C-alpha cells in the first residue's frame, strides 16, 4: 500500500516535466525512431514481405500518435479528466 502511494506521488510530481521533456525532444526521438525503422526495413528480405510497406513513414505516423497520446496522458488532457 505504501509503495503504491509512493509511486503515485512521485508520478504526480514528475508527469508534467516528463511531458515537457517529450515535447522538447520530439525531433531527436523521431530521428532515432526513423533510423531504427530504416534498419528494420533493410533487414527484412523483400521476398518475405507480401506487401511493400514503407516502414519509415508508417512508423513515424505511429510514433507521433504515441508521443501525442503520452503527452496528453501526462498533462491530464483526457476526456472527463479533472483539471488541476
N, CA, C and O atoms as a printed pandas DataFrame, in Angstrom:
     atom_number atom_name residue_name chain_id  residue_number  x_coord  y_coord  z_coord
0              1         N          UNK        A               1    0.822   -1.184    0.000
1              2        CA          UNK        A               1    0.000    0.000    0.000
2              3         C          UNK        A               1    0.878    1.265    0.000
3              4         O          UNK        A               1    0.644    2.189   -0.779
4              5         N          UNK        A               2    1.871    1.294    0.866
5              6        CA          UNK        A               2    2.758    2.458    0.954
6              7         C          UNK        A               2    3.577    2.613   -0.328
7              8         O          UNK        A               2    3.810    3.728   -0.794
8              9         N          UNK        A               3    4.010    1.483   -0.889
9             10        CA          UNK        A               3    4.783    1.525   -2.130
10            11         C          UNK        A               3    3.948    2.124   -3.260
11            12         O          UNK        A               3    4.441    2.953   -4.026
12            13         N          UNK        A               4    2.706    1.714   -3.365
13            14        CA          UNK        A               4    1.810    2.232   -4.405
14            15         C          UNK        A               4    1.601    3.736   -4.230
15            16         O          UNK        A               4    1.618    4.486   -5.207
16            17         N          UNK        A               5    1.406    4.170   -3.002
17            18        CA          UNK        A               5    1.218    5.584   -2.716
18            19         C          UNK        A               5    2.477    6.380   -3.075
19            20         O          UNK        A               5    2.387    7.465   -3.648
20            21         N          UNK        A               6    3.642    5.840   -2.738
21            22        CA          UNK        A               6    4.911    6.497   -3.065
22            23         C          UNK        A               6    5.070    6.634   -4.573
23            24         O          UNK        A               6    5.474    7.688   -5.064
24            25         N          UNK        A               7    4.753    5.574   -5.308
25            26        CA          UNK        A               7    4.832    5.627   -6.771
26            27         C          UNK        A               7    3.872    6.671   -7.335
27            28         O          UNK        A               7    4.223    7.419   -8.248
28            29         N          UNK        A               8    2.686    6.715   -6.798
29            30        CA          UNK        A               8    1.671    7.655   -7.292
30            31         C          UNK        A               8    2.109    9.104   -7.048
31            32         O          UNK        A               8    1.988    9.953   -7.931
32            33         N          UNK        A               9    2.611    9.373   -5.855
33            34        CA          UNK        A               9    3.060   10.726   -5.523
34            35         C          UNK        A               9    4.239   11.125   -6.412
35            36         O          UNK        A               9    4.278   12.239   -6.934
36            37         N          UNK        A              10    5.200   10.210   -6.582
37            38        CA          UNK        A              10    6.365   10.503   -7.427
38            39         C          UNK        A              10    5.920   10.770   -8.862
39            40         O          UNK        A              10    6.420   11.692   -9.506
40            41         N          UNK        A              11    4.990    9.975   -9.358
41            42        CA          UNK        A              11    4.498   10.171  -10.717
42            43         C          UNK        A              11    3.829   11.528  -10.869
43            44         O          UNK        A              11    4.059   12.227  -11.855
44            45         N          UNK        A              12    3.010   11.901   -9.910
45            46        CA          UNK        A              12    2.326   13.185   -9.969
46            47         C          UNK        A              12    3.318   14.346   -9.948
47            48         O          UNK        A              12    3.072   15.383  -10.563
48            49         N          UNK        A              13    4.436   14.175   -9.245
49            50        CA          UNK        A              13    5.447   15.234   -9.178
50            51         C          UNK        A              13    6.192   15.430  -10.500
51            52         O          UNK        A              13    6.601   16.547  -10.816
52            53         N          UNK        A              14    6.373   14.360  -11.275
53            54        CA          UNK        A              14    7.206   14.458  -12.486
54            55         C          UNK        A              14    6.422   14.403  -13.795
55            56         O          UNK        A              14    7.011   14.611  -14.856
56            57         N          UNK        A              15    5.139   14.136  -13.763
57            58        CA          UNK        A              15    4.406   13.898  -15.006
58            59         C          UNK        A              15    4.442   15.092  -15.963
59            60         O          UNK        A              15    4.623   14.893  -17.165
60            61         N          UNK        A              16    4.279   16.304  -15.483
61            62        CA          UNK        A              16    4.312   17.478  -16.369
62            63         C          UNK        A              16    5.719   17.715  -16.916
63            64         O          UNK        A              16    5.881   18.091  -18.077
64            65         N          UNK        A              17    6.732   17.495  -16.080
65            66        CA          UNK        A              17    8.117   17.629  -16.557
66            67         C          UNK        A              17    8.421   16.590  -17.631
67            68         O          UNK        A              17    9.100   16.892  -18.612
68            69         N          UNK        A              18    7.927   15.379  -17.450
69            70        CA          UNK        A              18    8.136   14.329  -18.444
70            71         C          UNK        A              18    7.435   14.682  -19.756
71            72         O          UNK        A              18    7.995   14.475  -20.832
72            73         N          UNK        A              19    6.227   15.207  -19.675
73            74        CA          UNK        A              19    5.505   15.629  -20.880
74            75         C          UNK        A              19    6.275   16.726  -21.605
75            76         O          UNK        A              19    6.403   16.695  -22.828
76            77         N          UNK        A              20    6.781   17.686  -20.858
77            78        CA          UNK        A              20    7.564   18.766  -21.449
78            79         C          UNK        A              20    8.841   18.219  -22.085
79            80         O          UNK        A              20    9.222   18.641  -23.177
80            81         N          UNK        A              21    9.495   17.291  -21.411
81            82        CA          UNK        A              21   10.703   16.668  -21.933
82            83         C          UNK        A              21   10.422   15.985  -23.276
83            84         O          UNK        A              21   11.175   16.157  -24.234
84            85         N          UNK        A              22    9.339   15.213  -23.338
85            86        CA          UNK        A              22    8.980   14.535  -24.588
86            87         C          UNK        A              22    8.706   15.548  -25.694
87            88         O          UNK        A              22    9.099   15.348  -26.843
88            89         N          UNK        A              23    8.040   16.618  -25.342
89            90        CA          UNK        A              23    7.730   17.661  -26.318
90            91         C          UNK        A              23    9.004   18.335  -26.825
91            92         O          UNK        A              23    9.162   18.553  -28.026
92            93         N          UNK        A              24    9.902   18.662  -25.909
93            94        CA          UNK        A              24   11.146   19.346  -26.281
94            95         C          UNK        A              24   12.090   18.458  -27.089
95            96         O          UNK        A              24   12.881   18.971  -27.880
96            97         N          UNK        A              25   12.024   17.162  -26.911
97            98        CA          UNK        A              25   12.952   16.246  -27.572
98            99         C          UNK        A              25   12.283   15.395  -28.652
99           100         O          UNK        A              25   12.820   14.367  -29.064
100          101         N          UNK        A              26   11.126   15.826  -29.099
101          102        CA          UNK        A              26   10.393   15.050  -30.112
102          103         C          UNK        A              26   11.214   14.860  -31.381
103          104         O          UNK        A              26   11.213   13.768  -31.950
104          105         N          UNK        A              27   11.911   15.888  -31.836
105          106        CA          UNK        A              27   12.695   15.787  -33.074
106          107         C          UNK        A              27   13.786   14.724  -32.950
107          108         O          UNK        A              27   13.993   13.933  -33.871
108          109         N          UNK        A              28   14.482   14.706  -31.814
109          110        CA          UNK        A              28   15.534   13.701  -31.627
110          111         C          UNK        A              28   14.945   12.296  -31.538
111          112         O          UNK        A              28   15.493   11.348  -32.101
112          113         N          UNK        A              29   13.826   12.167  -30.827
113          114        CA          UNK        A              29   13.164   10.867  -30.738
114          115         C          UNK        A              29   12.720   10.388  -32.112
115          116         O          UNK        A              29   12.863    9.210  -32.441
116          117         N          UNK        A              30   12.181   11.303  -32.916
117          118        CA          UNK        A              30   11.744   10.940  -34.265
118          119         C          UNK        A              30   12.925   10.504  -35.122
119          120         O          UNK        A              30   12.806    9.540  -35.877
120          121         N          UNK        A              31   14.054   11.183  -35.025
121          122        CA          UNK        A              31   15.236   10.825  -35.814
122          123         C          UNK        A              31   15.731    9.432  -35.444
123          124         O          UNK        A              31   16.013    8.616  -36.322
124          125         N          UNK        A              32   15.836    9.161  -34.153
125          126        CA          UNK        A              32   16.279    7.838  -33.704
126          127         C          UNK        A              32   15.303    6.775  -34.176
127          128         O          UNK        A              32   15.719    5.711  -34.634
128          129         N          UNK        A              33   14.017    7.051  -34.069
129          130        CA          UNK        A              33   12.996    6.092  -34.482
130          131         C          UNK        A              33   13.072    5.837  -35.987
131          132         O          UNK        A              33   12.973    4.693  -36.431
132          133         N          UNK        A              34   13.250    6.909  -36.776
133          134        CA          UNK        A              34   13.399    6.749  -38.234
134          135         C          UNK        A              34   14.574    5.829  -38.558
135          136         O          UNK        A              34   14.461    4.933  -39.394
136          137         N          UNK        A              35   15.709    6.063  -37.885
137          138        CA          UNK        A              35   16.901    5.249  -38.131
138          139         C          UNK        A              35   16.664    3.788  -37.787
139          140         O          UNK        A              35   17.064    2.893  -38.532
140          141         N          UNK        A              36   16.015    3.551  -36.663
141          142        CA          UNK        A              36   15.745    2.172  -36.254
142          143         C          UNK        A              36   14.753    1.492  -37.205
143          144         O          UNK        A              36   14.914    0.319  -37.542
144          145         N          UNK        A              37   13.738    2.227  -37.630
145          146        CA          UNK        A              37   12.793    1.647  -38.585
146          147         C          UNK        A              37   13.453    1.366  -39.930
147          148         O          UNK        A              37   13.160    0.352  -40.563
148          149         N          UNK        A              38   14.337    2.251  -40.368
149          150        CA          UNK        A              38   15.037    2.020  -41.626
150          151         C          UNK        A              38   15.927    0.792  -41.511
151          152         O          UNK        A              38   16.015   -0.005  -42.445
152          153         N          UNK        A              39   16.595    0.638  -40.356
153          154        CA          UNK        A              39   17.425   -0.540  -40.134
154          155         C          UNK        A              39   16.567   -1.803  -40.191
155          156         O          UNK        A              39   16.954   -2.794  -40.811
156          157         N          UNK        A              40   15.418   -1.766  -39.553
157          158        CA          UNK        A              40   14.496   -2.897  -39.572
158          159         C          UNK        A              40   14.014   -3.183  -40.981
159          160         O          UNK        A              40   13.971   -4.337  -41.408
160          161         N          UNK        A              41   13.650   -2.128  -41.706
161          162        CA          UNK        A              41   13.175   -2.276  -43.087
162          163         C          UNK        A              41   14.257   -2.904  -43.959
163          164         O          UNK        A              41   13.957   -3.736  -44.816
164          165         N          UNK        A              42   15.506   -2.515  -43.749
165          166        CA          UNK        A              42   16.618   -3.058  -44.536
166          167         C          UNK        A              42   16.891   -4.521  -44.206
167          168         O          UNK        A              42   17.375   -5.262  -45.062
168          169         N          UNK        A              43   16.590   -4.948  -42.987
169          170        CA          UNK        A              43   16.857   -6.323  -42.565
170          171         C          UNK        A              43   15.812   -7.306  -43.054
171          172         O          UNK        A              43   16.092   -8.499  -43.174
172          173         N          UNK        A              44   14.615   -6.826  -43.337
173          174        CA          UNK        A              44   13.542   -7.726  -43.754
174          175         C          UNK        A              44   13.688   -8.007  -45.247
175          176         O          UNK        A              44   13.596   -7.092  -46.065
176          177         N          UNK        A              45   13.915   -9.279  -45.606
177          178        CA          UNK        A              45   14.029   -9.600  -47.032
178          179         C          UNK        A              45   12.708   -9.314  -47.745
179          180         O          UNK        A              45   11.644   -9.749  -47.305
180          181         N          UNK        A              46   12.793   -8.582  -48.847
181          182        CA          UNK        A              46   11.570   -8.188  -49.559
182          183         C          UNK        A              46   10.782   -9.377  -50.077
183          184         O          UNK        A              46    9.560   -9.303  -50.212
184          185         N          UNK        A              47   11.472  -10.477  -50.369
185          186        CA          UNK        A              47   10.745  -11.636  -50.877
186          187         C          UNK        A              47    9.865  -12.268  -49.798
187          188         O          UNK        A              47    8.962  -13.041  -50.117
188          189         N          UNK        A              48   10.116  -11.950  -48.534
189          190        CA          UNK        A              48    9.287  -12.473  -47.447
190          191         C          UNK        A              48    8.135  -11.548  -47.078
191          192         O          UNK        A              48    7.312  -11.881  -46.224
192          193         N          UNK        A              49    8.080  -10.406  -47.711
193          194        CA          UNK        A              49    7.031   -9.437  -47.407
194          195         C          UNK        A              49    6.000   -9.482  -48.524
195          196         O          UNK        A              49    6.340   -9.352  -49.700
196          197         N          UNK        A              50    4.747   -9.667  -48.153
197          198        CA          UNK        A              50    3.695   -9.759  -49.154
198          199         C          UNK        A              50    3.365   -8.406  -49.772
199          200         O          UNK        A              50    3.073   -8.314  -50.964
200          201         N          UNK        A              51    3.415   -7.376  -48.969
201          202        CA          UNK        A              51    3.106   -6.029  -49.435
202          203         C          UNK        A              51    4.316   -5.160  -49.145
203          204         O          UNK        A              51    4.883   -5.226  -48.054
204          205         N          UNK        A              52    4.715   -4.346  -50.112
205          206        CA          UNK        A              52    5.857   -3.462  -49.910
206          207         C          UNK        A              52    5.389   -2.236  -49.135
207          208         O          UNK        A              52    4.887   -1.273  -49.714
208          209         N          UNK        A              53    5.560   -2.289  -47.835
209          210        CA          UNK        A              53    5.145   -1.196  -46.965
210          211         C          UNK        A              53    6.360   -0.336  -46.660
211          212         O          UNK        A              53    7.418   -0.850  -46.297
212          213         N          UNK        A              54    6.209    0.938  -46.802
213          214        CA          UNK        A              54    7.269    1.873  -46.440
214          215         C          UNK        A              54    7.220    2.029  -44.923
215          216         O          UNK        A              54    6.381    2.749  -44.382
216          217         N          UNK        A              55    8.133    1.340  -44.256
217          218        CA          UNK        A              55    8.119    1.260  -42.799
218          219         C          UNK        A              55    8.355    2.617  -42.136
219          220         O          UNK        A              55    7.708    2.936  -41.138
220          221         N          UNK        A              56    9.272    3.417  -42.677
221          222        CA          UNK        A              56    9.639    4.660  -42.004
222          223         C          UNK        A              56    8.456    5.630  -41.925
223          224         O          UNK        A              56    8.143    6.087  -40.825
224          225         N          UNK        A              57    7.786    5.965  -43.023
225          226        CA          UNK        A              57    6.646    6.891  -42.906
226          227         C          UNK        A              57    5.515    6.335  -42.035
227          228         O          UNK        A              57    4.887    7.072  -41.275
228          229         N          UNK        A              58    5.266    5.037  -42.156
229          230        CA          UNK        A              58    4.227    4.423  -41.325
230          231         C          UNK        A              58    4.622    4.492  -39.855
231          232         O          UNK        A              58    3.806    4.837  -39.001
232          233         N          UNK        A              59    5.869    4.162  -39.570
233          234        CA          UNK        A              59    6.349    4.207  -38.191
234          235         C          UNK        A              59    6.329    5.606  -37.612
235          236         O          UNK        A              59    5.988    5.791  -36.444
236          237         N          UNK        A              60    6.694    6.598  -38.421
237          238        CA          UNK        A              60    6.671    7.986  -37.959
238          239         C          UNK        A              60    5.262    8.393  -37.554
239          240         O          UNK        A              60    5.066    9.029  -36.519
240          241         N          UNK        A              61    4.296    8.031  -38.360
241          242        CA          UNK        A              61    2.910    8.386  -38.042
242          243         C          UNK        A              61    2.471    7.723  -36.737
243          244         O          UNK        A              61    1.798    8.343  -35.913
244          245         N          UNK        A              62    2.859    6.458  -36.558
245          246        CA          UNK        A              62    2.504    5.742  -35.336
246          247         C          UNK        A              62    3.214    6.352  -34.127
247          248         O          UNK        A              62    2.595    6.538  -33.079
248          249         N          UNK        A              63    4.510    6.666  -34.261
249          250        CA          UNK        A              63    5.248    7.247  -33.146
250          251         C          UNK        A              63    4.698    8.622  -32.772
251          252         O          UNK        A              63    4.585    8.941  -31.589
252          253         N          UNK        A              64    4.356    9.436  -33.768
253          254        CA          UNK        A              64    3.783   10.755  -33.470
254          255         C          UNK        A              64    2.485   10.614  -32.686
255          256         O          UNK        A              64    2.238   11.360  -31.737
256          257         N          UNK        A              65    1.666    9.661  -33.086
257          258        CA          UNK        A              65    0.416    9.425  -32.360
258          259         C          UNK        A              65    0.699    8.953  -30.934
259          260         O          UNK        A              65    0.021    9.367  -29.994
260          261         N          UNK        A              66    1.700    8.089  -30.775
261          262        CA          UNK        A              66    2.073    7.606  -29.439
262          263         C          UNK        A              66    2.597    8.737  -28.563
263          264         O          UNK        A              66    2.216    8.852  -27.398
264          265         N          UNK        A              67    3.467    9.569  -29.121
265          266        CA          UNK        A              67    4.005   10.690  -28.356
266          267         C          UNK        A              67    2.894   11.649  -27.944
267          268         O          UNK        A              67    2.873   12.133  -26.813
268          269         N          UNK        A              68    1.980   11.918  -28.857
269          270        CA          UNK        A              68    0.853   12.806  -28.552
270          271         C          UNK        A              68   -0.011   12.201  -27.447
271          272         O          UNK        A              68   -0.456   12.904  -26.541
272          273         N          UNK        A              69   -0.239   10.903  -27.532
273          274        CA          UNK        A              69   -1.042   10.233  -26.509
274          275         C          UNK        A              69   -0.341   10.283  -25.151
275          276         O          UNK        A              69   -0.986   10.533  -24.132
276          277         N          UNK        A              70    0.964   10.048  -25.129
277          278        CA          UNK        A              70    1.724   10.132  -23.874
278          279         C          UNK        A              70    1.672   11.537  -23.294
279          280         O          UNK        A              70    1.476   11.711  -22.091
280          281         N          UNK        A              71    1.849   12.549  -24.158
281          282        CA          UNK        A              71    1.809   13.935  -23.687
282          283         C          UNK        A              71    0.437   14.273  -23.118
283          284         O          UNK        A              71    0.334   14.925  -22.079
284          285         N          UNK        A              72   -0.610   13.832  -23.798
285          286        CA          UNK        A              72   -1.964   14.094  -23.299
286          287         C          UNK        A              72   -2.190   13.411  -21.960
287          288         O          UNK        A              72   -2.779   13.992  -21.049
288          289         N          UNK        A              73   -1.718   12.176  -21.846
289          290        CA          UNK        A              73   -1.874   11.460  -20.583
290          291         C          UNK        A              73   -1.113   12.160  -19.471
291          292         O          UNK        A              73   -1.642   12.359  -18.378
292          293         N          UNK        A              74    0.125   12.532  -19.748
293          294        CA          UNK        A              74    0.960   13.143  -18.717
294          295         C          UNK        A              74    0.469   14.525  -18.300
295          296         O          UNK        A              74    0.689   14.941  -17.162
296          297         N          UNK        A              75   -0.191   15.239  -19.205
297          298        CA          UNK        A              75   -0.720   16.562  -18.862
298          299         C          UNK        A              75   -2.188   16.504  -18.450
299          300         O          UNK        A              75   -2.839   17.532  -18.261
300          301         N          UNK        A              76   -2.688   15.290  -18.318
301          302        CA          UNK        A              76   -4.069   15.068  -17.892
302          303         C          UNK        A              76   -5.077   15.622  -18.890
303          304         O          UNK        A              76   -6.171   16.029  -18.497
304          305         N          UNK        A              77   -4.734   15.645  -20.161
305          306        CA          UNK        A              77   -5.621   16.116  -21.227
306          307         C          UNK        A              77   -6.461   14.939  -21.715
307          308         O          UNK        A              77   -6.318   14.477  -22.846
308          309         N          UNK        A              78   -7.333   14.471  -20.838
309          310        CA          UNK        A              78   -8.155   13.308  -21.125
310          311         C          UNK        A              78   -9.619   13.686  -21.091
311          312         O          UNK        A              78   -9.992   14.595  -20.349
312          313         N          UNK        A              79  -10.462   13.025  -21.863
313          314        CA          UNK        A              79  -11.895   13.302  -21.804
314          315         C          UNK        A              79  -12.402   13.068  -20.384
315          316         O          UNK        A              79  -12.206   11.994  -19.815
316          317         N          UNK        A              80  -13.041   14.058  -19.831
317          318        CA          UNK        A              80  -13.600   13.934  -18.491
318          319         C          UNK        A              80  -12.590   14.026  -17.363
319          320         O          UNK        A              80  -12.947   13.814  -16.204
320          321         N          UNK        A              81  -11.331   14.338  -17.670
321          322        CA          UNK        A              81  -10.303   14.430  -16.615
322          323         C          UNK        A              81  -10.507   15.685  -15.797
323          324         O          UNK        A              81  -10.931   16.722  -16.308
324          325         N          UNK        A              82  -10.201   15.573  -14.533
325          326        CA          UNK        A              82  -10.308   16.753  -13.668
326          327         C          UNK        A              82   -9.160   17.704  -13.980
327          328         O          UNK        A              82   -8.044   17.263  -14.258
328          329         N          UNK        A              83   -9.424   18.985  -13.936
329          330        CA          UNK        A              83   -8.391   19.989  -14.197
330          331         C          UNK        A              83   -7.660   20.292  -12.915
331          332         O          UNK        A              83   -8.208   20.171  -11.820
332          333         N          UNK        A              84   -6.397   20.693  -13.071
333          334        CA          UNK        A              84   -5.571   20.980  -11.893
334          335         C          UNK        A              84   -5.195   22.415  -11.873
335          336         O          UNK        A              84   -4.498   22.858  -10.960
